[in-house]
Amino acid sequence: TITVENTGNVTLTNVALTDTFVDGNGNPLTLTGPTFVSSDLGSLEGTLQVGETATYTATYVITQSDVDAGGVSNSVVADGDSPAGTTVSDTSDDGDDLDGNTSDDPTETTIAESPSLEAVKVVAISNDVLPAGASLGDELTYTITVENTGNVTLTNVALTDTFVDGNGNPLTLTGPTFVSS
């Protein structure tokens, strides 16, 4: 929600907004809007009487890349013209003066990173020789699945497979080999 107030002593015309919206890495994003909603003194879009406040809205659906970037940042510049042709402008403020910045700071939405993954390894006898069940000569196939259970994209995902016999002696595996995601 964006509000623009005429704090001067003359009616402003050609009131317009220039919205800057970026992800946490500074990459530009596209909002739906801003769209004029109303003004408290009844002026139409683009006009603000003395002391009048116009309200606009803009929307955005957060994407995975926004989460990976840690959030989004938005600021708007409102400008308008006086009857004498003087252009006035102001950059938006987030209204939070407790953050140490008391004017013209962007509205930031931080998305906390919560990385996590889950690895599951199951075994099946893929070539069962007699006697039935795990026995000498059987071939075992291990299937390992790794799921991203967090909220950010993970990179450099790697497996370290430890394979030992019942006495703790190291054994040699073929694989693991990536199959698909």
C-alpha positions as CSV (number, residue, x, y, z in Angstrom):
1,T,0.0,0.0,0.0
2,I,1.4,3.3,-1.1
3,T,0.1,6.7,0.2
4,V,1.0,10.0,-1.3
5,E,0.1,13.2,0.6
6,N,0.2,16.8,-0.7
7,T,2.0,18.6,2.1
8,G,2.3,21.8,0.2
9,N,0.0,24.9,-0.2
10,V,-1.2,24.4,-3.8
11,T,-3.0,21.7,-5.7
12,L,-0.7,19.3,-7.6
13,T,-1.4,17.8,-11.0
14,N,0.3,15.1,-13.1
15,V,1.0,13.2,-9.9
16,A,2.8,10.0,-10.9
17,L,4.7,7.2,-9.2
18,T,8.0,5.6,-10.3
19,D,8.4,2.3,-8.4
20,T,11.7,0.6,-8.0
21,F,11.4,-3.1,-7.0
22,V,14.4,-5.4,-6.6
23,D,15.4,-8.7,-5.0
24,G,17.9,-9.0,-2.2
25,N,20.7,-9.1,-4.8
26,G,19.6,-5.9,-6.6
27,N,18.0,-7.7,-9.6
28,P,15.0,-5.8,-10.9
29,L,11.6,-7.4,-10.3
30,T,8.1,-6.5,-11.8
31,L,5.2,-5.5,-9.6
32,T,1.5,-5.6,-10.6
33,G,0.7,-1.9,-10.1
34,P,1.0,0.5,-8.5
35,T,-2.7,1.1,-9.1
36,F,-4.7,4.1,-7.9
37,V,-7.3,3.2,-5.4
38,S,-8.8,6.5,-4.1
39,S,-8.0,9.8,-2.5
40,D,-9.5,11.0,0.8
41,L,-10.8,14.3,-0.7
42,G,-12.2,12.7,-3.8
43,S,-9.7,13.9,-6.5
44,L,-9.2,11.8,-9.5
45,E,-6.0,10.0,-10.2
46,G,-3.1,12.4,-10.9
47,T,-4.5,15.3,-8.8
48,L,-3.9,16.1,-5.2
49,Q,-5.5,19.0,-3.4
50,V,-3.8,20.6,-0.4
51,G,-3.7,18.1,2.5
52,E,-5.1,15.3,0.3
53,T,-3.8,11.8,0.5
54,A,-4.0,9.3,-2.4
55,T,-3.8,5.6,-1.9
56,Y,-2.3,3.1,-4.4
57,T,-1.7,-0.6,-4.2
58,A,0.8,-2.9,-5.8
59,T,1.1,-6.7,-5.6
60,Y,3.8,-9.3,-6.1
61,V,4.0,-13.1,-5.6
62,I,7.3,-14.2,-4.0
63,T,9.3,-16.6,-6.2
64,Q,12.0,-19.1,-5.3
65,S,14.7,-16.8,-6.6
66,D,13.5,-14.1,-4.2
67,V,13.8,-16.5,-1.3
68,D,17.3,-17.5,-2.5
69,A,18.2,-13.8,-2.7
70,G,17.0,-13.2,0.9
71,G,14.1,-11.0,0.2
72,V,12.8,-8.0,-1.8
73,S,13.2,-4.2,-1.5
74,N,10.8,-1.6,-2.8
75,S,10.8,2.2,-3.0
76,V,8.7,4.7,-4.9
77,V,9.3,8.3,-6.1
78,A,6.1,10.4,-6.3
79,D,6.2,13.6,-8.3
80,G,3.7,16.2,-9.3
81,D,3.4,19.7,-10.8
82,S,2.4,22.9,-9.1
83,P,0.1,25.5,-10.9
84,A,3.3,27.5,-11.7
85,G,4.9,24.4,-13.3
86,T,7.3,23.6,-10.4
87,T,7.8,19.8,-10.2
88,V,8.0,18.4,-6.6
89,S,9.0,14.9,-5.7
90,D,9.6,12.7,-2.7
91,T,11.0,9.2,-2.2
92,S,9.0,6.8,-0.1
93,D,9.9,5.9,3.5
94,D,9.1,2.6,5.1
95,G,7.6,4.3,8.2
96,D,10.0,2.5,10.6
97,D,12.2,5.1,12.2
98,L,13.4,2.6,14.9
99,D,15.6,1.0,12.2
100,G,18.0,3.9,12.4
101,N,17.0,5.3,9.0
102,T,14.4,8.1,9.5
103,S,13.8,9.2,5.9
104,D,13.5,7.8,2.4
105,D,14.5,4.2,3.2
106,P,13.1,1.4,1.1
107,T,10.4,-1.0,2.3
108,E,12.3,-4.2,2.7
109,T,10.9,-7.7,3.1
110,T,13.5,-10.1,4.5
111,I,13.0,-13.8,3.9
112,A,15.1,-15.8,6.4
113,E,17.2,-18.6,4.9
114,S,16.3,-22.0,6.4
115,P,18.5,-24.6,4.5
116,S,18.1,-28.3,5.2
117,L,18.1,-31.6,3.4
118,E,17.3,-35.2,4.1
119,A,19.2,-38.2,2.8
120,V,17.6,-41.6,2.8
121,K,19.3,-44.8,1.8
122,V,17.4,-48.1,1.3
123,V,18.6,-51.5,0.1
124,A,17.0,-54.2,-2.1
125,I,18.4,-57.6,-3.1
126,S,18.5,-57.2,-6.9
127,N,19.9,-60.7,-7.7
128,D,18.8,-63.1,-5.0
129,V,20.6,-66.5,-5.3
130,L,19.6,-69.4,-3.1
131,P,19.0,-69.6,-0.2
132,A,16.3,-66.8,-0.3
133,G,17.2,-63.6,1.6
134,A,20.6,-62.0,2.0
135,S,23.2,-64.6,1.4
136,L,26.6,-65.2,-0.3
137,G,26.5,-64.2,-4.0
138,D,23.5,-61.9,-3.7
139,E,23.7,-58.5,-5.4
140,L,22.5,-55.5,-3.3
141,T,21.3,-52.3,-4.8
142,Y,21.3,-49.2,-2.6
143,T,19.0,-46.4,-3.6
144,I,19.9,-43.0,-2.1
145,T,17.4,-40.1,-2.2
146,V,18.3,-36.6,-1.2
147,E,15.5,-34.1,-0.7
148,N,15.8,-30.4,-0.2
149,T,13.6,-29.9,2.8
150,G,14.5,-26.2,3.3
151,N,13.3,-23.0,1.7
152,V,16.4,-22.1,-0.4
153,T,18.0,-23.7,-3.4
154,L,21.1,-25.8,-2.5
155,T,24.2,-26.0,-4.6
156,N,27.2,-28.3,-4.5
157,V,25.2,-31.1,-3.1
158,A,27.5,-34.1,-2.8
159,L,27.4,-37.6,-1.3
160,T,30.0,-39.2,0.9
161,D,29.1,-42.9,1.1
162,T,30.6,-45.0,3.9
163,F,30.3,-48.7,3.3
164,V,31.7,-51.2,5.8
165,D,31.1,-54.9,6.7
166,G,29.7,-56.0,10.0
167,N,33.2,-55.8,11.6
168,G,33.7,-52.2,10.4
169,N,36.1,-53.1,7.6
170,P,35.8,-50.8,4.5
171,L,34.1,-52.3,1.4
172,T,34.1,-51.1,-2.1
173,L,30.9,-49.9,-3.7
174,T,30.1,-49.2,-7.4
175,G,28.6,-45.7,-7.2
176,P,26.8,-43.8,-6.0
177,T,25.8,-42.6,-9.5
178,F,23.3,-39.7,-10.1
179,V,20.2,-41.0,-11.7
180,S,17.7,-38.1,-11.8
181,S,16.0,-35.4,-9.8
